[in-house]
Amino acid sequence: MTGQAATEAAAQTATEAATGAVPEAAGQAAVDVVALGESMVTFRPAHPGRLADVSSFDRGIGGAESNVLCALAAAGHTTRWVSRVGADGFGDHLVETIGRYGVDTSAVGRDPHRPTGIYFRTADDRDTDAHEVVYYRAGSAASAMARGSVDEDALGSGRVLHLSGITPALSAGLPRPRTPPPAPGARTVPPAAP
């Protein structure tokens, strides 16, 4: 499933789930969709070329969970991002930019000892062998997420919880979300095909 198809499926699931009732978690108003995961600042070349040859980059945001939340918020759904970022300028950029889409970022913690993850990628050649992606996320604030470092009440505050496999793989100490079992006939969004 492509990223676009996964986002559309998540939007459809959120729309269907929006008719169900979710009790408010302690201190957290219920929202349509909560996502737990790492977002990173992404740097794309200002012009085509290999990363080794590019002299300037444009800054943006990247991460499956925040991409889905931003798209759903733009479609009118209430969304909440649960994560950790560094107490640095890149963390500020992520929280502010994602918040401007209408995503509730109140459950994003700040880590004063670990940086916000970043990555570099080539511009428009994702389907070719020339596409390059270089991640600098080892030791990031989100990679150290564990029980007690994320807002566990916020995890249960959505009608839909969106997760990818990346965050749990990088943050082994994460708590299991406290969510009710799926309702009979509930739809799930399958993971994207490799």
N, C-alpha and C positions, 0 to 999 in steps of 0.2 A: 504494500500500500504506500503511495507517495505521501509526502508531507502534506500536500494540499488535500488529498483524500482523507488522511487521518484527521486533519483540522475540520473538514466538513462532517466527518462521522462524529467527532467530538461535539460539534455544534448541534447536530441532530439529537445526539444522546442528551446533551444539556437541555435542549428544548423539551424533550420528552420528560426528562427528570424534573424540570421546573414545576411540574404540576404536583409532585410529591412533596410531602412535608418532612423537613429535617429539623429536629429540635436544635435550638441554639446551644452551641458549646459554651462552657463557662467563659463569659467575657467576650464572646465572639458572635456577632450577628450571622445568621445563616446566609450563605451565598449559593449561587448555582453551581460553580465549579471551583475547587481548590486544587492547586498543583504544588507538589513538593519536588524541588529539583534545583540544580545549579544552572544559573545563567552566567554568561561570560561576556566581556567586552570583546567584540570581534573587529579585526582590522583587515580591510579589503584594499587591494592595490588601487591607487587613484587612476592607474592606466593598466592595460593588459600586460602580462609578462610574468616571468618566474619570480618567486619571492626574492631570490638572490639579486635580481636586476631592478627591482622596484625601489624608487627613492622616496615615495610618499604614500600614505595610506589614509583611507577614510574610516572613521570610527562608527561602529554600530553596536547592536546587541544581538546575542545569539543564545540559543538554548531551547530545546524542544518544549519544555514546560512553559516558559515565558512566551514563546511564539504562539502556542495554543491559547494561553490566557489573553494575550493582546488581541488576537483575532476574535475570540469569543466576546471580550469586552466591547470591541468595535461593533459587534453584531447585536449588542444590547444586553448581554448576560452579565450578571454580577460575578466577579471572580476575585480570588485571593491567592497570592503567591507566598509560599512558606519556604524559606531558604536562609542562607547565611552569605554575607559578603564581607569583604575586608572593610575596615574603617579607613578607607582611602578614597581618592578621587574617582577611581574606576567603580567602586561600590556606590558612591554618590550618583555617578552617571547611570548605572543600571537601575537603581531604585527610582530616581527621578524620571528617567525615560519610560520605564515600564508603568510607573504611576500615571504618567500623562496619557496613556492609553485607556485609563479608567480602571486599572487593576489595583485592588487593595494590597498595598505593600506593608501594612502594619505588622505582619508576622515575619518580616525579614529581619534577622538579627545581624548585628555588626560584631566582627571579630577584630579586636585591636592587635592581635598577634599574627594573623595570617592574612595574606593578600587576596584580593578578588582575582579569579581566574581570567585569563585572556587567551585569545587565539588569533592566528593569522591564517588567511586563506586567499587563494587566488580568486579572481573576480568571476568571470562568466563561463568557465570551462568545466563545470562540475561533471559532465558526462564524458570527459576525455581523460587519457592517461596523464595529461599535463596538469591536472588539478592537484593543488598542494594544500594541505591543512597541517598546521603545527600548533599543538596545544601547550599552554603553560598553565596547567591546573594542578599539578602535583603540589601538595601542601597548601592548597587554596582554602579559604574559609569554608566553602561548601563541601570540600572533600573531607573535612573534619566534623561534619554534622554527626551528632550522636544524641542519644537520650539526654535530655536536660539542656541541650543547646538549641533546640528548635521548639516552637510553640505547638505543643502536642494538642492543645485544645483547638487550635486553628485547623489541624488536620481533619478533625471530625465535623467541621462547620459547613461543609458543602454537600450539596445533593449528589455531586459527582466528584470523585477524587481522581485526578489525572497523574499518572506516574509513568516514567519510562524505565527501562532497565539500567540506565547509565548511573543514576544517582545512587541506588542501593548497591551497585557494584563498586562504586568509588567510596561510599560512606557506610561501611559495614556495621557501624554502631547505631544506625538509625532505628527509632522505635517503629513498631508496627502500628500503622494508623488504626485508630479506634473507629471503625465504621460498621454500620449495621450490615447484615448479610444482604445480598441483592434481593430485590423483590421478585416474586415469580414473574417471568416474562421480561425481566430487565435485559437491556442490550449492553453488551460490552464492546469496546473498540479494540480490534485486534492490533497487535504490534505491526509496525511497518515491515514490509518484506526487505530482506538484505539486498 
